[in-house]
Amino acid sequence: MVESIRRTGTVVIGGGQAGLAAGRELAARGLDYLILEASPRLGDSWRRRWDSLRLFTPAEHDGLPGLGFPAPRGTFPSKDEVATYLESYAGAQGLAVRLGTRVTGLSRVGDGWQIEAAPGSPAARNALAENVLANNVIVATGTNAAPRVPPFAADLDDGIPQLHSSEYRNPGQVPPGDVLVVGAGTSGSEIALELAGSHRVFIAGRPTVHVPDVFLQGAVGGLYWRFVNSVLTRDTPMGRKAAAGFEKRGAPLIRISMDRLDAVGVTRLPRVEGVARGRPVVAGGRRLGVAGVIWATGYRPELGWIDGLPLGSGGWPEQERGVVTGMPGLYFLGIPFQYALTSGLIGGVGRDAAYIADRIAAGATAGRVPDRVAKAGQARR
């Protein structure tokens, strides 16, 4: 049952880095907005990641609009430092955030949008279920909505514990014996490296391109950032080529290389193709007798709660720089390669947020939901 209705100009769904950047840019243009975040605390999605996780970009490129990251240049912030920064950012910018509010549905009503929301956790404040009516909606729920695991994972022997990288915290979770990490991207490689200190580790999959450490440091690092942020965009032939199928390839290896895994004895294998008699099988038919499996196989979008959303490649909506095709007033922020290679990074999302805020400022009346939208929402109660 709907207990209340709130009206606002723009609703931002998600209080991670993309949602906070959007709120800042909307506020800077004098637009009425509200950020809805499911967790009881900003930054919780980072706090839940594995214990030793650090950003793959140095601190000087990890700031949101208006506030640099408070860490020395050339250092790589920890996941808890990122969580703390996001909390501090929201406070410093005076952002309107409602915590503990999980969005369960989004649908078109008249000229606007109805957002159905419910408490994100039993302990969360602001826990009234409510519908929100808005002229515009920015979906900023991030790229880690739903862990992607191959269907054949269900055929693994029950005696082989398996975790997705989103559930992995530290080597203590993994039983003694050989462990298989599936996925040779940056996350899988970092986890494999950490596990190598206490386990014999296999890593399966084709690694992405490695970015040497020299490209992340000093003046060279600045040039590299300008290249990935300003050259590898959808406005350039090189950028469009890099963007094609990006969601399938994944980001380049940063701060880690296959040479480092080789040096600590990690065994590289081809991709996992299935399961036979309860054991994982890699290309070529080799069947592995391992004591545990870590699926570092990425994430998939989970957007079924948006009524009528047209989906394109990789399960993401058909959009142009975050403006959803054929759905006026609906925007996305934080999509991989939304505009540039850096669109999914903390330091790159601000430009996309500014672009969307400019579109909303040009086409919307701040803080007012059309009467016909409000009446339609009341009729649906």
N, C-alpha and C positions, 0 to 999 in steps of 0.2 A: 504494500500500500504506500502511495506517495504521501508523505507527511508535510512537505513544503515545496514551494517552487521559488527558485531564485532566478532573477533575470540579469543578464549582463551583456556587454557588447561582444566580448570574445572570451571563450573558454579555452584554456590550454590544458590538454590532458597529458599528465606526466610532469613530475617535478624533478627530473634529472637535469643534466647540463643543457639539453636542448630546450626543455620547458622553461628553465630559469632564464636562459638567454632570450627566449621569446617574450617572457614577461617584462624583462628589462627594456627591450626594444619597443614594446607596446606602450609601456609607461612613459618612455622618453618622447613619444608622439602624442601624449595626452589621451590615450585610448583607455576605455574602461575594460578590465579583464579580470579573470580569476583563474588561478592555477590549481588544478585538482591532482593530488598525489595520493596513491593508494597506501603507501607505507606510513607508519606513525611518526617517522622521522626522515628528514631529507638526507640523502646519501646512503640510505639503507641498501640499495641495490649494489653499491660498491662494498659496503661492509660485509656482504654475504659472499664475496668472491674469495678465492683461495688466499691463505695467510700471507704468502710471500709476493703476491702480485704487485707489480709496479707498472706505471704507465710506460708505453713504448716510445713516447716523445718527451724530450727534455722540458723542464719546468718553464722555460721562457716561451714555449709554444703551447702552454696548458691553461692559459687564462681565458675567462669569459669576458665579454665586453664591459669595460669600465673598471676591471679589477684584475691585475696580474696575479699569477699564482705565487704565493709567498714561500718560495724555495729558491736556493741558489741556482744560477744558470748552469746548465750542463748536468744537473741532477735529475733523477727520475722519481717522481713522487710515488709514495706507497698508496695502496687503495684506501687506507684509513685517512691519509692526508687529503686525498681527493674528497672523501665524504665530508670531512671537516670543512674543507674549502667551500663545498656547495652550501652547507649550512650558513657559513659566514657570508657568502655571497648574497644569499637571499635576505639576510639581515641588513647587510650594508646597503643594498639597493632598495630596501623597503618593499619587497615584493609581496603581492597579495597571494598567499598560498593557503589552501585548505588541505590539511593533512588527514590521513585516515579515511579517504573518500575514494572508493574503487568504482570506476566507471564500468557499467555493465551493458550499456546500449547507447547507440547514437543513431538518430533517424531524422530525416527531413520533415519539418512541419511548417507549412506555408513558405515564407521567405527566410526562415531561419532553421535552427537545429535544436532538437530536444536531446538532452544528455541525461540518461538514467544512471543514477549513482547509488551506491550503498556503502556501508561501513567497510573500510579496508581491513580492520582487525577488531576483535572484541574490546581491546584496551584503548583503541584510538579515541582521541578527542573528536569533537564535531561529528558524532557518529549517527546523526539523523539521516535516514534514507531520504533522498530528495530527487526531484527532477530539476534540471537547469535549462532554461531557454536562452539561446544566444543567437546573435546575428552571424557570428563566425566561430569556427572551431579549428584549433591547431592540434593535431595529434602528434605528440612528442613522447611516445611511449618507449622509444629506443629500439635497438636492433636485437636485444636479447630477450624477446618476449617468450619464446617457447624453445626449449632445447631440441635440436635436431638429432635424432638417433635412427639408424636404419632399421626397418621393420624386422630384419633377421636377428636383431639383438635379443628378441624375445625367445629365440631358439637356443641361446646359450644355456649350458648346464646350470642348474640352480645352485650348484656348489661353487660357481665362479662369480664372485661379487663384481658388479659393474657400476660405474659412476659416470655421469656426464661431467664435463669440466665445470659446469655451474654448481655441482654438488661437491666437487673436490675441495678440500681445505688444506691438507698436509699429508705427508707420507704415512703418518700413523693410521690413516683410514684404510690403507692398502695392506692385505695380509702378506705374510712372508712368502717368498717365491717369485717366480717370473711374472712380470706385469706387461701388458700390451697397451700402448697408447695409440689410439686410432685417430689420425689426423696430424699432419706435419706442418701446420701453420705455426704462428708465433705462440699461441696458448699451448698447443700440444707439445711443442718443442721445449718450452719453459718447464712444463710439468714433467716431461721426460727427464730433463736435466736435473731437476730436484729429486726425482725418485731414484736416479742413478746412484745417489749416495747410500741407499739402503736396499736396493733391489737390482736384479738383472732386468734390464728394460729393453723392450722391442718397441719401435715406432713405425707405424704403417702409413703409407701415403706418399704422394709426391709433394715435396716442399715447394713453397712459393719462392719468388726471387728474394735473395738476401741483400739488404742494404748495409754496406760496411759501416762500422762504427765511426769512421772518419767523416762520414756524411752527416753525422748528428752533432758534431762538435765545432765550436768556435765559428769562424767566418764561413767555413765550408758548410757547417750546419745551417747557418742562416740562408745561404744560397740554396741549399737543398729544400728547406721549408718553402722558400719562395717558388721553387720549381713545382713542388707537389700541391701548393696552395693556389698558385696563380697561373701556371702553365697547364697542369693536368686538370683542366676544367672541360665542361661540355661545350665551351665556346671555341675550343681549339681542335684541330684534326688529331693531334697527339692525345689530347684528353679524351676525345670521343672514342678513339681506339682503345685506350686504357679502360674506359668505362664499360665497353662491350663485354657482357658476361662477368662483370666484376664480382657479383654476389656469389658466383660459382667458384671463382678462383681464390678469393680471399685476399687480405692485405699482405704486403711483403713482410718477410722476416726482418724484424728490427731488434737490435741488441742481442741477438742470438743467431748462431749459424749451425749448419750441419757439422762443420768441422769441430765445434765445441762438443756436440753430442758424440762424435766419433772418438774424441779425446778421452771421454769418461766411460767409453765402452758400451754406449747405446747401439743396439743393432738395428740397422735400417732395413725395412721390408717394403714390398709393393703394397698396393691398396688391399684392404680387406674386402672380399667379394661375397662372403656368406658364412654359414655355419654348417658343419658336418659332424654328426654324432656329438653335438653339444659343445664343439670346439670351434674357435674362429679359423677361417680358411682365407689365405691371401692369394693374390693372383699367381697362377702357376700351380695351385693345388696344395701348397704346404699347409698342413693342419697343425695348429699351435696348441701345445699343452701349457697353458698359463694359469696362474692363480688369481688373476684379477685383470679387469679391462677398464680403461679410462676412455670414454668417448669424447674426444676433443673435435667434434664434428660440427661445431657451430650452432646456429640458431635459425629458426624460421619465423616469419611474421605470423601473428595471430590476430586477425582482423575481422573475424566473423561477427563480432559484436556491432559492426558498422553496417547498417541496412543499405543494401544496394551498391556497395562499393565496387567499382570495376577494378579488377586485379590484372597486373601484367606480369612481366618476367620476375621470377623468384618469389612470387606471392605478394609483391609490393603493388601499390595502386598505380594506375596510369596517371602520371603527373608530369608537370614541367616546372622545375625548380621549386617543387613542393606544392604547386597549385594543382589540385586534383581535377582531372579532365571531366567536364560535364556535371560537376557538383559545386555550384557557386557557394562560396563561403567556407569551403572545406580545404584545409591545408595540412601538409605533413612536414615534419622537421626531424632531421637526424637519419634520413634514409641513406644507406651506403651510396656514395658517389652521387648524391642528390644534385650537386653542382660541381664539386671538385673532389679530388681524392681525399681531402681533409674534411669533407662534410660530416663524417661520422665521428670526428675527433673533437675534444673539448675546445681546442684552439681554432677549429675551423667552422664550428656551428654558428658562431655569431654573425658571420656574413649572410648566411641563409636566413637567420632569424630577422635580420634587418630588411632583407628583400621582402619577406612575407609581411612584416609589419608595415612596410611602405605600401604594399598592395591593399592591406586592410585600411590603412589611413586614407588612401585615395578613394576607396569605394564604399566605406561604411560610415555610418553616423555613430559616433562614440556613445556608448552607454545606453542605447535605446533599442529595445526589441519592438518590432512593428506590432501594432495592436492585433492584427490578424494572426500573428504567430502566437501571442500570449493567449488569445481566445481559443486557438486550436489546441494549445497545451492544456488549458483548463478542461476542454471537452474530453481529453483523453484520460483524465484522472479517474 
